[in-house]
Amino acid sequence: MNNRKTGFDHETLAAEYLAKKGYRIISRNELNRFGEIDIICISPDKCLVFAEVKYRRSAAQGDPFEAVDARKIHKICKASVFYLGCHPEYGSLQVRYDVIGIYENEEIRHIENAFDYVG
């Protein structure tokens, strides 16, 4: 299986996980000139959530959360600001950045408010 398909499949798994927890999925693979946001959704407590999904097929590749480094966080934040500029209907919602890690056994770990906005 190629990396793009693997990534899409695990993002689908993460979106299904979020939907079961009461999140409303707005967009997936939202791409703009600043980067890509894996999942954009509204949480049950009415936060606009920008979620990054990371998968590792084995422990030898490290923890999925280690892949969300300062450079990646900066890109997600810039892409989220651009998205909000294009979608003023979400401007009144509090923004949150989550990270979802998926492990080789399909275990999902979800860190809400995993990082703060970095400008």
Rosetta silent file (secondary structure, phi, psi, omega in degrees, C-alpha in Angstrom):
SEQUENCE: MNNRKTGFDHETLAAEYLAKKGYRIISRNELNRFGEIDIICISPDKCLVFAEVKYRRSAAQGDPFEAVDARKIHKICKASVFYLGCHPEYGSLQVRYDVIGIYENEEIRHIENAFDYVG
SCORE:     score description
SCORE:     0.000 S_00000001
   1 L     0.000  136.887 -178.976    0.000    0.000    0.000 S_00000001
   2 L   -80.866  164.392 -175.035    1.411    3.419   -0.848 S_00000001
   3 H   -62.742  -38.344 -179.093    1.920    6.175    1.723 S_00000001
   4 H   -63.827  -44.495  178.828   -0.851    8.419    0.381 S_00000001
   5 H   -66.426  -42.422  178.093   -3.442    5.617    0.609 S_00000001
   6 H   -59.695  -45.976  178.778   -2.180    4.585    4.041 S_00000001
   7 H   -61.176  -45.515 -179.873   -2.444    8.179    5.253 S_00000001
   8 H   -61.668  -44.083 -179.438   -5.935    8.595    3.823 S_00000001
   9 H   -61.206  -40.392 -179.200   -7.110    5.334    5.397 S_00000001
  10 H   -76.879  -30.132  172.454   -5.837    6.355    8.830 S_00000001
  11 H   -66.437  -36.094  175.799   -7.293    9.844    8.514 S_00000001
  12 H   -63.591  -44.073  177.387  -10.615    8.138    7.746 S_00000001
  13 H   -59.289  -43.319  179.152  -10.213    6.027   10.875 S_00000001
  14 H   -65.506  -41.526  178.834   -9.512    9.185   12.909 S_00000001
  15 H   -63.474  -41.067  177.712  -12.529   11.007   11.403 S_00000001
  16 H   -64.007  -40.843  177.191  -14.779    8.060   12.266 S_00000001
  17 H   -59.401  -47.967 -179.754  -13.373    8.042   15.801 S_00000001
  18 H   -63.481  -43.479 -179.901  -14.116   11.760   16.189 S_00000001
  19 H   -59.914  -40.160  178.311  -17.620   11.421   14.738 S_00000001
  20 H   -64.905  -26.389  178.879  -18.400    8.650   17.258 S_00000001
  21 L   -88.115    4.630  175.737  -17.304   11.017   20.030 S_00000001
  22 L    96.733    7.853  177.162  -19.791   13.642   18.825 S_00000001
  23 L   -79.721  146.451  175.375  -17.546   15.820   16.660 S_00000001
  24 E  -104.006  114.577 -178.350  -18.997   17.254   13.452 S_00000001
  25 E   -75.286  126.367  178.831  -16.512   16.872   10.604 S_00000001
  26 E   -98.011  -44.256 -174.710  -16.373   19.993    8.432 S_00000001
  27 E  -156.009  152.487  174.287  -13.474   19.200    6.125 S_00000001
  28 E  -129.798  147.228  179.129  -10.690   16.711    5.524 S_00000001
  29 E    51.905   47.882 -179.268   -7.347   17.213    3.815 S_00000001
  30 E   -75.554  113.193 -175.482   -7.927   20.958    3.655 S_00000001
  31 E  -110.757  131.003  171.434   -5.094   22.295    1.523 S_00000001
  32 E  -139.654 -175.926 -172.876   -4.121   25.931    1.120 S_00000001
  33 L   -66.218  -12.592 -179.839   -0.950   27.792    0.259 S_00000001
  34 L   -98.409  -15.772  179.641    0.363   27.439    3.818 S_00000001
  35 E   152.955 -167.848 -178.107   -0.118   23.721    4.251 S_00000001
  36 E  -120.083  139.765  173.802   -2.614   20.946    4.797 S_00000001
  37 E  -112.694  125.021 -174.058   -4.919   20.342    7.722 S_00000001
  38 E   -64.643  -51.391 -178.246   -5.925   16.705    8.081 S_00000001
  39 E  -139.610  133.174  171.596   -9.306   17.190    9.786 S_00000001
  40 E  -118.492  128.289 -176.231  -11.320   20.279   10.630 S_00000001
  41 E  -151.019  170.737  174.751  -14.281   19.688   12.903 S_00000001
  42 E  -112.235  126.593 -177.718  -16.458   21.134   15.616 S_00000001
  43 L   -75.895  164.605  177.500  -16.153   19.503   19.026 S_00000001
  44 L   -58.143  -27.617  178.272  -19.132   18.656   21.220 S_00000001
  45 L   -94.317   19.717  171.132  -18.264   21.724   23.334 S_00000001
  46 L    68.587   35.222  170.171  -18.367   23.938   20.202 S_00000001
  47 E   -95.601  145.654  170.807  -14.637   24.484   19.577 S_00000001
  48 E   -85.122  117.641 -173.384  -13.328   24.634   16.041 S_00000001
  49 E  -108.983  127.743  171.253  -10.730   21.870   16.017 S_00000001
  50 E  -103.982  112.776 -173.527   -7.812   21.596   13.617 S_00000001
  51 E  -111.743  132.022  174.376   -6.616   18.000   13.997 S_00000001
  52 E  -101.788  132.322 -179.225   -3.351   16.507   12.807 S_00000001
  53 E  -111.709  129.536  177.476   -3.327   12.738   12.300 S_00000001
  54 E  -129.079  136.132 -179.399   -0.117   10.725   12.575 S_00000001
  55 E  -123.770  142.678  172.378    0.286    6.988   12.031 S_00000001
  56 L  -130.294  126.263 -177.450    3.207    4.691   12.737 S_00000001
  57 L   -78.701  -15.169  175.373    3.230    1.171   11.371 S_00000001
  58 L  -154.545  157.902  179.888    5.743    0.011   13.982 S_00000001
  59 H   -64.262  -24.387  179.155    7.273    1.137   17.257 S_00000001
  60 H   -63.454  -23.003  178.879   10.644    1.264   15.490 S_00000001
  61 H   -83.146   -3.095 -179.805    9.380    4.353   13.639 S_00000001
  62 L    93.145  178.448  179.645    8.850    6.147   16.937 S_00000001
  63 L   -79.598  140.366  179.915    5.743    7.545   18.544 S_00000001
  64 H   -56.444  -33.975 -176.412    3.287    9.282   16.202 S_00000001
  65 H   -69.257  -23.520  177.715    3.266   12.369   18.406 S_00000001
  66 H   -65.285  -22.717 -177.942    7.015   12.868   17.928 S_00000001
  67 H   -77.455  -10.608  178.700    6.336   13.697   14.270 S_00000001
  68 L   -95.584   82.403 -176.927    4.432   16.841   15.229 S_00000001
  69 L   -93.620 -177.974 -176.188    7.459   19.056   15.672 S_00000001
  70 H   -59.250  -39.446  179.337    7.807   22.850   15.842 S_00000001
  71 H   -63.810  -43.640 -179.967    7.985   23.196   12.042 S_00000001
  72 H   -66.091  -42.678  178.531    4.792   21.149   11.577 S_00000001
  73 H   -59.744  -44.182  179.432    2.990   23.084   14.308 S_00000001
  74 H   -60.226  -43.781  179.066    3.939   26.382   12.657 S_00000001
  75 H   -63.785  -43.013  179.685    2.594   25.173    9.282 S_00000001
  76 H   -62.260  -43.292 -179.606   -0.681   23.971   10.814 S_00000001
  77 H   -63.508  -45.204  178.342   -1.154   27.301   12.590 S_00000001
  78 H   -62.391  -42.962  179.225   -0.503   29.331    9.435 S_00000001
  79 H   -64.818  -35.952 -179.842   -2.865   27.118    7.423 S_00000001
  80 H   -68.762  -38.520  177.784   -5.542   27.448   10.124 S_00000001
  81 H   -64.236  -42.647  177.354   -5.360   31.256   10.099 S_00000001
  82 H   -61.704  -44.191  179.109   -5.736   31.255    6.326 S_00000001
  83 H   -58.781  -46.805 -179.460   -8.704   28.877    6.618 S_00000001
  84 H   -62.465  -35.038  177.028  -10.389   31.117    9.194 S_00000001
  85 H   -65.302  -29.508  179.256   -9.873   34.114    6.899 S_00000001
  86 H   -88.686  -13.765 -176.402  -11.735   32.257    4.158 S_00000001
  87 L  -131.449   70.800 -177.525  -14.477   31.000    6.506 S_00000001
  88 H   -61.756  -16.778  179.280  -15.673   33.881    8.697 S_00000001
  89 H   -62.713  -16.665  179.087  -18.697   31.804    9.743 S_00000001
  90 H  -102.849    3.551 -175.109  -16.390   30.058   12.251 S_00000001
  91 L   -61.903  -23.810 -178.929  -14.829   33.264   13.598 S_00000001
  92 L   -86.148   -8.188 -178.234  -16.883   33.258   16.791 S_00000001
  93 L   -86.298  145.775  172.046  -15.742   29.766   17.814 S_00000001
  94 E   -70.117  141.167 -177.554  -12.825   29.099   20.100 S_00000001
  95 E  -101.410  140.951  178.803   -9.993   27.375   18.187 S_00000001
  96 E  -138.201  145.912  178.344   -8.227   24.262   19.389 S_00000001
  97 E  -114.682  117.028 -179.112   -5.375   22.193   17.950 S_00000001
  98 E  -112.703  157.276  172.868   -5.562   18.434   18.525 S_00000001
  99 E  -128.582  134.007  177.777   -3.273   15.586   17.533 S_00000001
 100 E  -116.930  120.318  177.771   -4.481   12.051   16.913 S_00000001
 101 E  -102.817  132.938  177.596   -1.913    9.267   17.001 S_00000001
 102 E  -120.069  128.629 -175.252   -2.693    5.907   15.452 S_00000001
 103 L  -100.598  170.203 -174.922   -0.525    2.938   16.297 S_00000001
 104 L   -55.173  -30.451 -179.196    0.257   -0.289   14.443 S_00000001
 105 L   -91.825   15.410 -179.793   -2.536   -2.166   16.249 S_00000001
 106 L    71.194   10.539  173.868   -5.057    0.560   15.227 S_00000001
 107 L   -64.884  136.994 -179.622   -5.040    1.947   18.782 S_00000001
 108 E  -114.477  131.390  171.254   -6.018    5.611   18.713 S_00000001
 109 E  -120.524  132.692 -175.654   -4.774    8.235   21.148 S_00000001
 110 E  -121.357  118.104  175.482   -6.308   11.678   20.976 S_00000001
 111 E  -104.735  110.720  176.301   -4.648   14.659   22.625 S_00000001
 112 E   -78.787  143.273  178.758   -7.028   17.589   22.851 S_00000001
 113 E    53.728   48.380 -174.724   -5.415   21.028   22.893 S_00000001
 114 E   -66.876  -29.125  177.171   -2.076   19.397   22.035 S_00000001
 115 E  -153.719  160.470  178.102   -0.423   22.738   21.275 S_00000001
 116 L   -94.087  164.744  178.132   -1.161   26.440   21.314 S_00000001
 117 L   -59.500  134.911  175.004   -1.216   28.769   18.341 S_00000001
 118 L  -120.930  117.226 -175.998    2.256   29.657   17.095 S_00000001
 119 L   -95.853    0.000    0.000    2.352   32.764   14.916 S_00000001
